[in-house]
Amino acid sequence: MFGFYDLTSPASLDGFRIFIPVVAGLVAFISFWFTQRSEKVRSRFIASFGQCRGSARFIMFTRYLGGCLMGIFPAAAFLIAYPSTSLSELGLLLHPGKLPSALIWTAGLCALFIPFFFFSARNPKTMVNYPQIRAEVWDIRMVIGNLVSWAVYLLGYEIFFRGVLLFPVVQTAGAWAAIGINIGMYSGTHIPKGAGETIGAIPLSAILCLLCLHAGSFWPAFLVHVAMAWTTTLTSLKYHPDMKVVLKGKR
């Protein structure tokens, strides 16, 4: 029926361990992406909360949605298909023995990336996309909500990319195949943000994959990614000529 290839052979069935995270992750990301692009959903938030608050709440909502979808759906799909799989095998747990070296590498990458993203976020080209919430006046509640929603989104994002998409594929196809798949899918998600972020995602994905394989967990990638996102959004907010933060009660 399948010509050359026997899809029921042991080797083909073993490849199902790659098929599940790739397809489940794509379904989760596509669901998030088209919700994020939905003017119908956005308009409901604007109708309920006004233009400024509604737009901000819509962006935060899509981040929470994306974090939940990518953090839960691919992992759940894999665990349903392979119920004997432990959370450790998906890279979702910390390994105490690897913790000291993982913290050192994570701190080192943060020390390297934070200055880079601090200065790049001051570039007018970066401010076209960041901060993603385009409010002219920010209060502390909006600033905190922006940071928390970023963290939730990136938690689910990294559970998928440097957890479910990485560790089962390594166990099935080897480290370099897993890193290659990770780079391809991760870089592809950045295409709408332009050539700079798409190309930059290639070495970043490789570095984060290697760090997580060393640590045996996705957590270092999450911490590095949050540091990058928070640095970019806070810096671009501070230096954006059309935005300002207003403290409560301050005129």
LINDAHU-V492646 format. One record per pair of residues at least 4 apart in sequence whose C-alpha atoms are under 6 Angstrom apart, sorted by sequence separation. I is the first residue (numbers start at 0). GAP is how many residues later the second one is. If there is no record, write none. Layout:
{{I GAP} {I GAP}}
This chain:
{{19 4} {20 4} {25 4} {28 4} {33 4} {38 4} {42 4} {44 4} {45 4} {48 4} {49 4} {50 4} {53 4} {56 4} {61 4} {65 4} {66 4} {67 4} {68 4} {71 4} {77 4} {78 4} {87 4} {97 4} {98 4} {101 4} {102 4} {108 4} {109 4} {113 4} {116 4} {137 4} {140 4} {141 4} {144 4} {150 4} {153 4} {157 4} {158 4} {159 4} {160 4} {161 4} {162 4} {168 4} {169 4} {172 4} {181 4} {182 4} {194 4} {195 4} {196 4} {200 4} {211 4} {220 4} {225 4} {229 4} {230 4} {231 4} {232 4} {235 4} {6 5} {45 5} {48 5} {86 5} {87 5} {120 5} {159 5} {169 5} {211 5} {211 6} {190 7} {45 8} {169 8} {189 8} {44 9} {168 9} {186 11} {165 12} {207 13} {186 14} {186 15} {41 16} {182 19} {182 22} {35 26} {31 34} {27 41} {27 42} {24 49} {23 50} {20 53} {162 55} {161 56} {157 64} {90 72} {89 73} {89 74} {55 77} {89 77} {51 83} {66 85} {70 85} {62 86} {66 86} {69 86} {65 87} {69 87} {67 88} {70 88} {59 89} {63 89} {66 89} {70 89} {62 90} {69 90} {130 102} {129 103} {135 106} {136 106} {138 106} {135 107} {136 107} {137 107} {138 107} {136 108} {137 108} {138 108} {126 109} {120 111} {101 113} {117 113} {105 114} {109 114} {120 114} {121 114} {116 115} {120 115} {97 117} {93 123} {92 124} {90 125} {91 125} {90 126} {90 127} {20 144} {17 151}}
